[in-house]
């Protein structure tokens, strides 16, 4: 059993837009969590009757020509600004 995903309010989620971050992600309950670094370039929030699952739009730290990827909030176990010291994560 993994720890629960991070819970974001709108202001907290918006504060990560434009930041390079380290994310601890879980994609499948049967797989171990993993860490990755990326830029958060956008945010999609819920809208009643339109969209139920908020997510970040992310890009690799090194430009690779790809379009942004979606990282659903419920896949994020912890997050921290990439230049923060160890132990200062938002969780």
N, CA, C and O atoms as a GROMACS GRO file, in nm:
protein
  364
    1UNK      N    1   0.084  -0.118   0.000
    1UNK     CA    2   0.000   0.000   0.000
    1UNK      C    3   0.088   0.125   0.000
    1UNK      O    4   0.182   0.135   0.080
    2UNK      N    5   0.060   0.216  -0.088
    2UNK     CA    6   0.136   0.340  -0.100
    2UNK      C    7   0.070   0.450  -0.019
    2UNK      O    8  -0.047   0.440   0.019
    3UNK      N    9   0.148   0.556   0.008
    3UNK     CA   10   0.089   0.671   0.075
    3UNK      C   11  -0.013   0.735  -0.019
    3UNK      O   12  -0.007   0.714  -0.140
    4UNK      N   13  -0.107   0.813   0.034
    4UNK     CA   14  -0.210   0.874  -0.051
    4UNK      C   15  -0.151   0.986  -0.138
    4UNK      O   16  -0.048   1.044  -0.103
    5UNK      N   17  -0.216   1.015  -0.249
    5UNK     CA   18  -0.170   1.125  -0.336
    5UNK      C   19  -0.178   1.259  -0.263
    5UNK      O   20  -0.255   1.276  -0.168
    6UNK      N   21  -0.098   1.352  -0.309
    6UNK     CA   22  -0.101   1.489  -0.258
    6UNK      C   23  -0.236   1.550  -0.294
    6UNK      O   24  -0.288   1.527  -0.403
    7UNK      N   25  -0.292   1.628  -0.203
    7UNK     CA   26  -0.417   1.701  -0.229
    7UNK      C   27  -0.383   1.847  -0.255
    7UNK      O   28  -0.326   1.913  -0.169
    8UNK      N   29  -0.417   1.897  -0.372
    8UNK     CA   30  -0.389   2.035  -0.410
    8UNK      C   31  -0.514   2.120  -0.405
    8UNK      O   32  -0.621   2.076  -0.448
    9UNK      N   33  -0.503   2.242  -0.351
    9UNK     CA   34  -0.607   2.340  -0.374
    9UNK      C   35  -0.563   2.421  -0.496
    9UNK      O   36  -0.449   2.408  -0.540
   10UNK      N   37  -0.650   2.503  -0.549
   10UNK     CA   38  -0.619   2.576  -0.672
   10UNK      C   39  -0.496   2.665  -0.658
   10UNK      O   40  -0.410   2.665  -0.746
   11UNK      N   41  -0.486   2.739  -0.549
   11UNK     CA   42  -0.373   2.832  -0.530
   11UNK      C   43  -0.241   2.756  -0.522
   11UNK      O   44  -0.141   2.800  -0.580
   12UNK      N   45  -0.239   2.644  -0.452
   12UNK     CA   46  -0.116   2.565  -0.440
   12UNK      C   47  -0.075   2.509  -0.576
   12UNK      O   48   0.041   2.517  -0.613
   13UNK      N   49  -0.171   2.453  -0.648
   13UNK     CA   50  -0.141   2.397  -0.780
   13UNK      C   51  -0.090   2.505  -0.874
   13UNK      O   52   0.006   2.482  -0.948
   14UNK      N   53  -0.152   2.622  -0.873
   14UNK     CA   54  -0.110   2.730  -0.963
   14UNK      C   55   0.031   2.779  -0.930
   14UNK      O   56   0.103   2.825  -1.019
   15UNK      N   57   0.072   2.769  -0.805
   15UNK     CA   58   0.206   2.814  -0.766
   15UNK      C   59   0.315   2.729  -0.830
   15UNK      O   60   0.429   2.774  -0.842
   16UNK      N   61   0.284   2.606  -0.871
   16UNK     CA   62   0.383   2.520  -0.935
   16UNK      C   63   0.400   2.548  -1.085
   16UNK      O   64   0.499   2.506  -1.144
   17UNK      N   65   0.305   2.616  -1.147
   17UNK     CA   66   0.314   2.645  -1.290
   17UNK      C   67   0.435   2.735  -1.315
   17UNK      O   68   0.453   2.838  -1.250
   18UNK      N   69   0.518   2.694  -1.410
   18UNK     CA   70   0.640   2.767  -1.442
   18UNK      C   71   0.762   2.718  -1.366
   18UNK      O   72   0.872   2.769  -1.386
   19UNK      N   73   0.742   2.620  -1.278
   19UNK     CA   74   0.851   2.569  -1.195
   19UNK      C   75   0.909   2.438  -1.249
   19UNK      O   76   0.838   2.359  -1.312
   20UNK      N   77   1.037   2.418  -1.225
   20UNK     CA   78   1.099   2.287  -1.243
   20UNK      C   79   1.077   2.212  -1.112
   20UNK      O   80   1.108   2.264  -1.004
   21UNK      N   81   1.023   2.092  -1.120
   21UNK     CA   82   0.988   2.016  -0.999
   21UNK      C   83   1.041   1.874  -1.005
   21UNK      O   84   1.077   1.823  -1.111
   22UNK      N   85   1.045   1.813  -0.888
   22UNK     CA   86   1.068   1.670  -0.876
   22UNK      C   87   0.938   1.610  -0.827
   22UNK      O   88   0.880   1.656  -0.728
   23UNK      N   89   0.891   1.508  -0.896
   23UNK     CA   90   0.765   1.443  -0.862
   23UNK      C   91   0.790   1.298  -0.824
   23UNK      O   92   0.867   1.228  -0.889
   24UNK      N   93   0.723   1.254  -0.719
   24UNK     CA   94   0.717   1.112  -0.687
   24UNK      C   95   0.582   1.064  -0.739
   24UNK      O   96   0.478   1.109  -0.692
   25UNK      N   97   0.585   0.975  -0.836
   25UNK     CA   98   0.463   0.932  -0.905
   25UNK      C   99   0.434   0.785  -0.883
   25UNK      O  100   0.525   0.703  -0.863
   26UNK      N  101   0.307   0.753  -0.886
   26UNK     CA  102   0.262   0.614  -0.886
   26UNK      C  103   0.165   0.599  -1.003
   26UNK      O  104   0.068   0.674  -1.013
   27UNK      N  105   0.192   0.506  -1.089
   27UNK     CA  106   0.105   0.485  -1.204
   27UNK      C  107   0.017   0.362  -1.189
   27UNK      O  108  -0.089   0.352  -1.250
   28UNK      N  109   0.063   0.267  -1.107
   28UNK     CA  110  -0.009   0.141  -1.090
   28UNK      C  111   0.016   0.093  -0.948
   28UNK      O  112   0.130   0.095  -0.901
   29UNK      N  113  -0.087   0.051  -0.879
   29UNK     CA  114  -0.073   0.004  -0.741
   29UNK      C  115   0.024  -0.113  -0.728
   29UNK      O  116   0.082  -0.134  -0.622
   30UNK      N  117   0.043  -0.190  -0.836
   30UNK     CA  118   0.132  -0.305  -0.831
   30UNK      C  119   0.277  -0.269  -0.858
   30UNK      O  120   0.365  -0.354  -0.843
   31UNK      N  121   0.305  -0.146  -0.895
   31UNK     CA  122   0.441  -0.101  -0.927
   31UNK      C  123   0.491  -0.007  -0.818
   31UNK      O  124   0.411   0.063  -0.755
   32UNK      N  125   0.622  -0.004  -0.795
   32UNK     CA  126   0.674   0.091  -0.696
   32UNK      C  127   0.668   0.234  -0.748
   32UNK      O  128   0.671   0.256  -0.869
   33UNK      N  129   0.659   0.331  -0.657
   33UNK     CA  130   0.663   0.471  -0.700
   33UNK      C  131   0.799   0.505  -0.760
   33UNK      O  132   0.898   0.436  -0.734
   34UNK      N  133   0.805   0.609  -0.839
   34UNK     CA  134   0.933   0.653  -0.895
   34UNK      C  135   0.938   0.805  -0.896
   34UNK      O  136   0.835   0.871  -0.889
   35UNK      N  137   1.058   0.859  -0.903
   35UNK     CA  138   1.082   1.003  -0.906
   35UNK      C  139   1.118   1.046  -1.046
   35UNK      O  140   1.185   0.973  -1.120
   36UNK      N  141   1.073   1.165  -1.084
   36UNK     CA  142   1.113   1.224  -1.211
   36UNK      C  143   1.118   1.376  -1.196
   36UNK      O  144   1.053   1.433  -1.109
   37UNK      N  145   1.195   1.439  -1.282
   37UNK     CA  146   1.207   1.584  -1.282
   37UNK      C  147   1.147   1.638  -1.411
   37UNK      O  148   1.168   1.581  -1.518
   38UNK      N  149   1.072   1.746  -1.400
   38UNK     CA  150   1.009   1.805  -1.518
   38UNK      C  151   0.968   1.949  -1.490
   38UNK      O  152   0.968   1.994  -1.375
   39UNK      N  153   0.934   2.021  -1.597
   39UNK     CA  154   0.879   2.155  -1.586
   39UNK      C  155   0.727   2.145  -1.587
   39UNK      O  156   0.669   2.071  -1.667
   40UNK      N  157   0.662   2.218  -1.498
   40UNK     CA  158   0.516   2.228  -1.503
   40UNK      C  159   0.484   2.353  -1.584
   40UNK      O  160   0.518   2.464  -1.545
   41UNK      N  161   0.419   2.332  -1.699
   41UNK     CA  162   0.392   2.442  -1.791
   41UNK      C  163   0.245   2.482  -1.798
   41UNK      O  164   0.210   2.582  -1.860
   42UNK      N  165   0.159   2.404  -1.733
   42UNK     CA  166   0.018   2.436  -1.735
   42UNK      C  167  -0.059   2.355  -1.634
   42UNK      O  168  -0.004   2.268  -1.566
   43UNK      N  169  -0.187   2.386  -1.625
   43UNK     CA  170  -0.273   2.327  -1.523
   43UNK      C  171  -0.414   2.316  -1.579
   43UNK      O  172  -0.464   2.410  -1.640
   44UNK      N  173  -0.477   2.202  -1.560
   44UNK     CA  174  -0.618   2.183  -1.597
   44UNK      C  175  -0.693   2.149  -1.469
   44UNK      O  176  -0.662   2.050  -1.402
   45UNK      N  177  -0.791   2.232  -1.435
   45UNK     CA  178  -0.869   2.212  -1.313
   45UNK      C  179  -1.002   2.146  -1.346
   45UNK      O  180  -1.042   2.137  -1.462
   46UNK      N  181  -1.070   2.101  -1.242
   46UNK     CA  182  -1.202   2.041  -1.261
   46UNK      C  183  -1.304   2.150  -1.296
   46UNK      O  184  -1.287   2.266  -1.259
   47UNK      N  185  -1.407   2.110  -1.366
   47UNK     CA  186  -1.519   2.198  -1.399
   47UNK      C  187  -1.644   2.110  -1.396
   47UNK      O  188  -1.657   2.018  -1.476
   48UNK      N  189  -1.734   2.141  -1.304
   48UNK     CA  190  -1.855   2.060  -1.290
   48UNK      C  191  -1.925   2.040  -1.424
   48UNK      O  192  -1.952   2.135  -1.497
   49UNK      N  193  -1.952   1.914  -1.454
   49UNK     CA  194  -2.022   1.880  -1.577
   49UNK      C  195  -1.936   1.880  -1.701
   49UNK      O  196  -1.984   1.848  -1.810
   50UNK      N  197  -1.807   1.917  -1.687
   50UNK     CA  198  -1.719   1.924  -1.803
   50UNK      C  199  -1.598   1.833  -1.785
   50UNK      O  200  -1.570   1.748  -1.870
   51UNK      N  201  -1.525   1.851  -1.673
   51UNK     CA  202  -1.402   1.775  -1.651
   51UNK      C  203  -1.386   1.746  -1.503
   51UNK      O  204  -1.396   1.837  -1.421
   52UNK      N  205  -1.360   1.619  -1.466
   52UNK     CA  206  -1.357   1.577  -1.326
   52UNK      C  207  -1.218   1.550  -1.269
   52UNK      O  208  -1.205   1.529  -1.148
   53UNK      N  209  -1.113   1.549  -1.352
   53UNK     CA  210  -0.982   1.504  -1.307
   53UNK      C  211  -0.875   1.609  -1.334
   53UNK      O  212  -0.832   1.624  -1.448
   54UNK      N  213  -0.831   1.684  -1.230
   54UNK     CA  214  -0.730   1.787  -1.251
   54UNK      C  215  -0.594   1.726  -1.281
   54UNK      O  216  -0.562   1.616  -1.235
   55UNK      N  217  -0.514   1.798  -1.359
   55UNK     CA  218  -0.379   1.750  -1.391
   55UNK      C  219  -0.287   1.866  -1.427
   55UNK      O  220  -0.332   1.975  -1.464
   56UNK      N  221  -0.157   1.840  -1.415
   56UNK     CA  222  -0.056   1.933  -1.461
   56UNK      C  223  -0.018   1.898  -1.605
   56UNK      O  224  -0.019   1.781  -1.643
   57UNK      N  225   0.014   1.999  -1.683
   57UNK     CA  226   0.076   1.981  -1.814
   57UNK      C  227   0.226   1.996  -1.789
   57UNK      O  228   0.269   2.096  -1.732
   58UNK      N  229   0.305   1.899  -1.832
   58UNK     CA  230   0.447   1.899  -1.800
   58UNK      C  231   0.532   1.878  -1.925
   58UNK      O  232   0.487   1.825  -2.026
   59UNK      N  233   0.657   1.923  -1.915
   59UNK     CA  234   0.755   1.906  -2.022
   59UNK      C  235   0.883   1.851  -1.960
   59UNK      O  236   0.912   1.875  -1.843
   60UNK      N  237   0.960   1.776  -2.039
   60UNK     CA  238   1.090   1.730  -1.995
   60UNK      C  239   1.180   1.849  -1.965
   60UNK      O  240   1.162   1.956  -2.022
   61UNK      N  241   1.276   1.829  -1.875
   61UNK     CA  242   1.369   1.937  -1.843
   61UNK      C  243   1.457   1.972  -1.962
   61UNK      O  244   1.494   2.088  -1.980
   62UNK      N  245   1.491   1.872  -2.043
   62UNK     CA  246   1.568   1.899  -2.164
   62UNK      C  247   1.472   1.900  -2.282
   62UNK      O  248   1.396   1.805  -2.300
   63UNK      N  249   1.473   2.006  -2.362
   63UNK     CA  250   1.380   2.015  -2.475
   63UNK      C  251   1.396   1.894  -2.569
   63UNK      O  252   1.506   1.859  -2.610
   64UNK      N  253   1.283   1.833  -2.603
   64UNK     CA  254   1.288   1.717  -2.692
   64UNK      C  255   1.188   1.728  -2.806
   64UNK      O  256   1.170   1.632  -2.882
   65UNK      N  257   1.122   1.843  -2.820
   65UNK     CA  258   1.030   1.863  -2.931
   65UNK      C  259   0.892   1.803  -2.910
   65UNK      O  260   0.805   1.819  -2.996
   66UNK      N  261   0.870   1.735  -2.799
   66UNK     CA  262   0.740   1.675  -2.774
   66UNK      C  263   0.642   1.778  -2.719
   66UNK      O  264   0.681   1.882  -2.667
   67UNK      N  265   0.514   1.748  -2.732
   67UNK     CA  266   0.411   1.831  -2.672
   67UNK      C  267   0.402   1.798  -2.522
   67UNK      O  268   0.452   1.693  -2.480
   68UNK      N  269   0.340   1.884  -2.443
   68UNK     CA  270   0.330   1.858  -2.299
   68UNK      C  271   0.260   1.725  -2.269
   68UNK      O  272   0.174   1.679  -2.344
   69UNK      N  273   0.298   1.667  -2.157
   69UNK     CA  274   0.235   1.545  -2.107
   69UNK      C  275   0.142   1.580  -1.991
   69UNK      O  276   0.162   1.681  -1.923
   70UNK      N  277   0.041   1.497  -1.971
   70UNK     CA  278  -0.052   1.516  -1.860
   70UNK      C  279  -0.007   1.434  -1.741
   70UNK      O  280   0.025   1.316  -1.755
   71UNK      N  281  -0.003   1.496  -1.623
   71UNK     CA  282   0.026   1.424  -1.499
   71UNK      C  283  -0.092   1.450  -1.404
   71UNK      O  284  -0.101   1.556  -1.343
   72UNK      N  285  -0.182   1.351  -1.392
   72UNK     CA  286  -0.299   1.368  -1.305
   72UNK      C  287  -0.257   1.386  -1.159
   72UNK      O  288  -0.162   1.323  -1.112
   73UNK      N  289  -0.328   1.472  -1.088
   73UNK     CA  290  -0.298   1.495  -0.947
   73UNK      C  291  -0.301   1.365  -0.868
   73UNK      O  292  -0.220   1.348  -0.776
   74UNK      N  293  -0.392   1.273  -0.901
   74UNK     CA  294  -0.402   1.150  -0.821
   74UNK      C  295  -0.286   1.054  -0.844
   74UNK      O  296  -0.281   0.949  -0.780
   75UNK      N  297  -0.193   1.084  -0.935
   75UNK     CA  298  -0.071   1.005  -0.953
   75UNK      C  299   0.048   1.061  -0.876
   75UNK      O  300   0.154   0.999  -0.873
   76UNK      N  301   0.031   1.179  -0.813
   76UNK     CA  302   0.143   1.248  -0.748
   76UNK      C  303   0.143   1.217  -0.598
   76UNK      O  304   0.052   1.256  -0.525
   77UNK      N  305   0.247   1.145  -0.554
   77UNK     CA  306   0.260   1.113  -0.412
   77UNK      C  307   0.333   1.224  -0.336
   77UNK      O  308   0.303   1.248  -0.219
   78UNK      N  309   0.427   1.291  -0.401
   78UNK     CA  310   0.492   1.409  -0.342
   78UNK      C  311   0.550   1.494  -0.454
   78UNK      O  312   0.574   1.446  -0.564
   79UNK      N  313   0.570   1.620  -0.421
   79UNK     CA  314   0.621   1.716  -0.519
   79UNK      C  315   0.709   1.816  -0.446
   79UNK      O  316   0.680   1.853  -0.331
   80UNK      N  317   0.815   1.860  -0.511
   80UNK     CA  318   0.898   1.967  -0.455
   80UNK      C  319   0.962   2.044  -0.568
   80UNK      O  320   0.987   1.991  -0.676
   81UNK      N  321   0.987   2.172  -0.542
   81UNK     CA  322   1.058   2.255  -0.638
   81UNK      C  323   1.197   2.194  -0.654
   81UNK      O  324   1.258   2.153  -0.555
   82UNK      N  325   1.246   2.186  -0.775
   82UNK     CA  326   1.370   2.112  -0.804
   82UNK      C  327   1.490   2.165  -0.729
   82UNK      O  328   1.582   2.088  -0.702
   83UNK      N  329   1.494   2.293  -0.692
   83UNK     CA  330   1.611   2.345  -0.622
   83UNK      C  331   1.598   2.340  -0.470
   83UNK      O  332   1.686   2.390  -0.400
   84UNK      N  333   1.489   2.282  -0.419
   84UNK     CA  334   1.476   2.270  -0.274
   84UNK      C  335   1.566   2.159  -0.220
   84UNK      O  336   1.600   2.065  -0.292
   85UNK      N  337   1.604   2.171  -0.096
   85UNK     CA  338   1.690   2.070  -0.037
   85UNK      C  339   1.609   1.948   0.001
   85UNK      O  340   1.487   1.956   0.015
   86UNK      N  341   1.675   1.836   0.018
   86UNK     CA  342   1.611   1.709   0.056
   86UNK      C  343   1.530   1.730   0.184
   86UNK      O  344   1.575   1.796   0.277
   87UNK      N  345   1.411   1.673   0.187
   87UNK     CA  346   1.328   1.679   0.305
   87UNK      C  347   1.233   1.797   0.308
   87UNK      O  348   1.161   1.815   0.407
   88UNK      N  349   1.230   1.878   0.205
   88UNK     CA  350   1.141   1.995   0.203
   88UNK      C  351   1.030   1.977   0.101
   88UNK      O  352   0.997   2.071   0.029
   89UNK      N  353   0.974   1.860   0.092
   89UNK     CA  354   0.871   1.836  -0.009
   89UNK      C  355   0.734   1.878   0.042
   89UNK      O  356   0.711   1.890   0.162
   90UNK      N  357   0.645   1.900  -0.051
   90UNK     CA  358   0.506   1.931  -0.022
   90UNK      C  359   0.431   1.798  -0.024
   90UNK      O  360   0.412   1.740  -0.131
   91UNK      N  361   0.390   1.750   0.089
   91UNK     CA  362   0.318   1.625   0.092
   91UNK      C  363   0.228   1.618   0.214
   91UNK      O  364   0.158   1.518   0.234
   0.00000   0.00000   0.00000
